[in-house]
Amino acid sequence: MILPKKKKRKLATLPKNGVWYYAYGSNLSITQMHARCPGAIQIKDLSLAYGRLVFRGVADCLVTDDENDIIHGGLWYISQRHESILDGVEGVRSKFYLKRYIKLQVDGVPVNAMFYLMNPKLEGLASGVMPPGPRYLDTIVQGYRDFGLPLEALNNALAEAWDNKNVTPLLARRKLQRNEKLARRIRNMEWVQ
């Protein structure tokens, strides 16, 4: 599928009562976001200091106190309904991910953007490091391309995940649950000969 090039939107043309959303993982992918949140508006690439991409099977933002740490991501403008959908996908209710807000300037206008951060209080999560699966990684790679982000930064985070791999029981359990869910979906599919 060929996607249109991102257009610069003037803030005045955005729908009212929308939500600013900063993504740094698989939700960078235009294809994935439009499947989850039809009508989501891609705004721009955005790299922030004091954060690093780490993999715990899925993407996480490690907030640091080092201004040289940079996390690359993208800014979306979504509806409140989209926010509710993403809360469900990201596991906000189960407290796997926490929803946080950051103050940003977009075209000189101050905005509060939400983002998701893994819950560091979950036992075994903060110390866990695990490379992502191939499909998930492909989605992030596509998202980096969609936003024009440096793939070298993604490769560095991936290399760090392999070098410092520490699969905690919580991460192992989550991976098993995802694999079981995928296996159920495959078993329920009708195969076309």
C-alpha positions as CSV (number, residue, x, y, z in Angstrom):
1,M,0.0,0.0,0.0
2,I,1.4,3.4,-0.9
3,L,0.7,6.0,1.8
4,P,0.5,9.7,1.1
5,K,3.5,11.9,2.2
6,K,2.9,13.6,5.4
7,K,1.5,17.1,5.0
8,K,2.3,20.0,7.4
9,R,-1.0,20.9,9.1
10,K,-1.6,24.3,10.6
11,L,-2.8,24.0,14.2
12,A,-5.9,26.1,13.4
13,T,-7.1,23.3,11.0
14,L,-7.0,20.6,13.6
15,P,-10.3,19.4,15.1
16,K,-11.2,20.8,18.5
17,N,-11.0,18.6,21.6
18,G,-8.3,16.4,20.2
19,V,-5.4,14.8,22.1
20,W,-1.7,15.3,21.4
21,Y,0.1,11.9,21.5
22,Y,3.8,11.2,21.5
23,A,4.7,7.8,20.2
24,Y,8.2,6.2,20.3
25,G,7.4,2.5,19.5
26,S,5.1,0.6,17.2
27,N,2.6,3.4,17.2
28,L,5.0,5.4,15.0
29,S,3.8,3.2,12.1
30,I,1.2,5.1,10.0
31,T,-0.4,1.7,9.0
32,Q,-0.7,0.5,12.5
33,M,-2.1,3.8,13.9
34,H,-4.6,4.1,11.1
35,A,-5.8,0.6,11.8
36,R,-6.1,1.3,15.5
37,C,-7.2,4.9,15.3
38,P,-8.7,5.7,11.9
39,G,-8.3,9.4,11.2
40,A,-5.3,9.9,13.5
41,I,-3.3,12.9,12.2
42,Q,0.5,12.5,11.9
43,I,2.0,15.9,12.9
44,K,5.8,15.6,13.0
45,D,8.9,13.8,14.1
46,L,10.0,14.8,17.6
47,S,13.2,13.8,19.5
48,L,13.3,14.5,23.2
49,A,16.3,14.8,25.6
50,Y,16.4,12.9,28.9
51,G,15.0,9.7,27.5
52,R,16.2,6.4,25.9
53,L,14.4,3.7,24.0
54,V,14.8,0.3,25.7
55,F,13.2,-2.9,24.8
56,R,11.4,-5.1,27.3
57,G,9.9,-7.3,24.6
58,V,8.1,-4.1,23.6
59,A,9.3,-0.5,23.5
60,D,9.7,1.5,26.6
61,C,10.9,5.0,27.3
62,L,13.6,5.1,30.0
63,V,13.5,8.6,31.5
64,T,17.0,9.7,32.5
65,D,18.7,12.7,34.0
66,D,21.2,12.9,31.1
67,E,20.5,15.5,28.5
68,N,22.6,13.6,26.0
69,D,20.1,10.7,26.1
70,I,17.7,11.2,23.2
71,I,14.5,9.3,22.5
72,H,13.2,9.6,18.9
73,G,9.5,9.6,18.2
74,G,6.6,11.2,16.5
75,L,3.7,13.4,17.4
76,W,0.1,12.5,16.5
77,Y,-3.2,14.4,17.0
78,I,-5.9,11.9,17.9
79,S,-9.5,12.0,19.2
80,Q,-10.6,11.2,22.7
81,R,-12.0,7.9,21.4
82,H,-8.6,7.1,19.9
83,E,-7.1,7.8,23.3
84,S,-9.5,5.3,24.9
85,I,-8.6,2.7,22.3
86,L,-4.8,3.2,22.9
87,D,-5.3,3.0,26.6
88,G,-6.8,-0.5,26.1
89,V,-4.1,-1.6,23.7
90,E,-1.3,-0.3,25.9
91,G,-2.7,-1.9,29.1
92,V,-3.4,1.2,31.1
93,R,-6.2,-0.5,33.1
94,S,-3.9,-3.3,34.1
95,K,-1.2,-0.8,34.9
96,F,1.3,-2.4,32.6
97,Y,1.8,1.0,30.9
98,L,1.2,4.3,32.7
99,K,-0.1,7.3,30.8
100,R,2.0,10.4,31.4
101,Y,2.0,13.9,29.9
102,I,4.8,16.2,28.7
103,K,4.7,19.9,27.9
104,L,5.8,20.6,24.3
105,Q,5.9,23.5,21.9
106,V,4.3,22.8,18.5
107,D,4.7,25.7,16.1
108,G,5.3,28.0,19.0
109,V,2.1,26.9,20.8
110,P,2.4,25.1,24.2
111,V,0.6,21.8,24.3
112,N,0.4,18.8,26.7
113,A,1.1,15.6,24.9
114,M,0.3,12.2,26.4
115,F,2.7,9.2,26.1
116,Y,2.9,5.7,27.6
117,L,5.6,4.6,30.0
118,M,6.0,1.1,31.3
119,N,5.1,0.9,35.0
120,P,8.5,0.7,36.8
121,K,6.8,-0.6,39.9
122,L,5.8,-3.9,38.4
123,E,8.1,-6.5,39.9
124,G,10.9,-7.5,37.5
125,L,10.0,-4.9,34.8
126,A,12.4,-2.1,35.5
127,S,15.4,-4.5,35.4
128,G,14.1,-6.5,32.5
129,V,15.5,-6.2,29.0
130,M,14.4,-8.3,26.1
131,P,14.7,-7.8,22.3
132,P,11.4,-7.4,20.5
133,G,10.0,-10.0,18.2
134,P,10.5,-9.7,14.4
135,R,7.0,-8.5,13.5
136,Y,6.9,-5.9,16.2
137,L,10.4,-4.7,15.2
138,D,9.3,-4.5,11.6
139,T,6.4,-2.3,12.6
140,I,8.8,0.0,14.5
141,V,11.2,0.2,11.6
142,Q,8.3,1.2,9.3
143,G,7.3,3.8,11.9
144,Y,10.8,5.2,12.0
145,R,10.7,5.5,8.2
146,D,7.2,7.0,8.2
147,F,8.5,9.8,10.5
148,G,12.0,10.1,9.0
149,L,13.7,9.1,12.2
150,P,17.3,7.9,12.4
151,L,17.4,4.1,12.1
152,E,20.9,4.1,13.7
153,A,19.2,5.1,17.0
154,L,16.8,2.2,16.7
155,N,19.7,-0.2,15.9
156,N,21.6,1.0,19.0
157,A,18.6,0.3,21.2
158,L,18.2,-3.1,19.6
159,A,21.9,-3.9,20.1
160,E,21.6,-2.8,23.7
161,A,18.7,-5.2,24.2
162,W,20.6,-8.1,22.9
163,D,23.8,-7.2,24.8
164,N,22.0,-6.7,28.1
165,K,19.3,-9.3,27.7
166,N,17.7,-10.0,31.1
167,V,14.4,-11.8,30.7
168,T,12.6,-11.5,34.1
169,P,9.8,-13.8,35.0
170,L,7.3,-11.0,34.2
171,L,8.7,-10.5,30.7
172,A,8.7,-14.3,30.1
173,R,5.1,-14.5,31.2
174,R,4.0,-11.7,29.0
175,K,5.8,-13.2,26.0
176,L,4.1,-16.6,26.6
177,Q,0.7,-14.8,26.9
178,R,1.3,-13.0,23.6
179,N,2.4,-16.3,21.9
180,E,-0.7,-18.1,23.2
181,K,-3.0,-15.3,22.0
182,L,-1.4,-15.5,18.5
183,A,-1.7,-19.3,18.5
184,R,-5.4,-19.0,19.3
185,R,-5.9,-16.5,16.4
186,I,-4.1,-18.8,14.0
187,R,-6.2,-21.8,15.1
188,N,-9.4,-19.8,14.5
189,M,-8.4,-18.7,11.0
190,E,-9.9,-20.2,7.9
191,W,-7.2,-21.4,5.6
192,V,-7.7,-20.8,1.9
193,Q,-6.3,-23.5,-0.3
